[in-house]
Amino acid sequence: MKNWRKATALVGLTLTAACGSDRPTDGMVARAGQHDFTVVQAVALLVDQENLPNDVEVVRALADLWVDYTLLGAEVAKDSTLASIDMEPMVRQQLDQETIFQLRDSVLDVDTVISDEDLLAAYEREAPDAQLRASHILLGFPQQATQAQRDSVRAQVESIRRRALGGESFADLARQFSQDPGSAPLGGDLGTFSRGDMVKPFEDAALALQPGEISDVVETPYGLHVIRLEGKEAPGFEQVKEQFKVRVLSQRFMQAESTWVAGIEARGNPTIEEGAREVVRELAKDPTARLSGRAARRPLISFNGGAVSVQDYLNIVQAQQPQFRASVETATDEQIDNFLKGLAQRDLLVAEAKAAGFGPSDARVDSLVTEARLQLLAVASEIGLRDLDRAPGEELGPAVTRAVRKALADVLMGAKDVVPLGQIAYQLRARQPAAFFDAGMGEVVLAVGQARSTRSAPAGDSLAVPDTTAR
C-alpha cells in the first residue's frame, strides 16, 4: 500500500483531452480507446480504501493507471507477442551509452604502470582508510561580521595557537576559549573520525599533521580552528596495496576520460537557447503533452553540427520515473543548464563515435529489443492481462475490463505493487486515444465521501447516496 501512496503523491497531472468521438462523457472518469472508466466503477474500487485520502489526486492516479493497463491489455488482446510496439526507444539510451564506450575505449590510453614507491607515497599522502583522532579550538565569526571583526577573531585565534605551541595545555585552552559546545568541555576532543566525516578544509589540515602536531589556523564555514592531531591509525600498506592500486588507476582513468570529454564538448560549443528552462520544467509537469511538428523540432540546446530538440527531451523525460520529473520541476536554473549540457554532451559523443565507425551491431539492437519486449510481456502477465478469463464466446473487451479492475483492486488493497509502464505508456496513448474527465473525478470524490459518512452516521441519520451518473 505504501507504493500506491507514493504513486499518488508523485503522479503528474495528466492531459485532459477529447477522444475525438461523439460518445457521451457524463459519468465518465477516463476513456481509453473503446473502453470507459465510469464514476460507478471508480467509486466501487475506492469506497472501502479508507486508509487512502478521498481527494482528486488519488482518483487521478487511479484513472492514470487504469488507462495504461487498459491500453496494454487491448494491445495484448490484439497481439499476444506485442510485436507491433516499437521497443527501440526503450533501449536507445543503453545503445548510445555502449556506442560512447566503444569510442572511449579506443581513444583513451591510460598509463597503468605505477611503482611501489609511487604507490606508497600516494597512500601516505591520501590516507584513504585512516582513522584520525583530533582535538580543536573553534572561534566563530559574529553574524554579518565586518572585516575588522573578522580580523579581530583571527588575531585572537592566532594568539591562542601561539600559547599552545609555547607549551600550554591544549585541552585547558579549549575549555577556556573554544566555542564548540560539544567538544569544549572535553578539552576540544572530537573523538575518532574517518575521511569524509569532516568538512574538507578541516580534514585536509588534520591529514597533513603527525600525532602531537598543531595546525595553522584553518577556516571552515563554522569559523576558525586550531587543530591538534592526537592519533592516526591506518591499515598497513601491504595489507591494502592491491586495492589501493586499483583505486589509483581508476582515478587516472576517470581523469583521462574527463579531459577527453571536455575536449569534445569544447569543440561542440553547446549553447542553451532562450526559454529552454521554462520548456524543460513545463514538460516535466506534463510529459503527455502533444506537440506540433514545429514545437517538437525547437532546439533546447544547440551545438556545432546539431541540437537537442524539445522532442528529444520529451522522449527522455517520458522514460524517467515520476521522482525524476518532480525533481526537474523544482530544479534551479543552474541544475537545468547542467542537465541540458549533459544531453548535448551525450549527442556530441555519439556523433563522434558514429563518425569513427562505432555503433551497436544489428544483432545487439535485436537482442536488447527482444529483452525489452519480454520484460513488457512479463509486466502484462504480472498485471493479469495475458491469460484472460473469458466466458465461451465472450469478446475480448469485457475480459480486458475485468482483468484491469482486478489488478487495480489488488494494488489498492496492497496485494500487488504498482507496476508503472514508463515510456511505453506514452507510446500506447499515442496509438489509441485516451482522455480524462475532471467532472467525473469530482463526482467520485463526492460519492465516496457521502458513502463513507453514511456508514459512520448514527442510526436514524443515514444519508442517501445520490446516483452521480444520472443527469
Helices and strands as residue ranges (DSSP letters): H 2-10, E 28-32, E 35-38, H 39-46, H 56-78, H 88-107, H 116-126, E 131-139, H 147-165, H 170-177, G 184-186, E 189-194, H 200-207, E 218-220, E 223-233, H 237-268, E 271-272, H 276-285, H 293-297, E 299-303, E 306-309, H 310-318, H 322-329, H 333-355, H 362-383, H 396-413, H 423-431, E 434-436, H 438-456
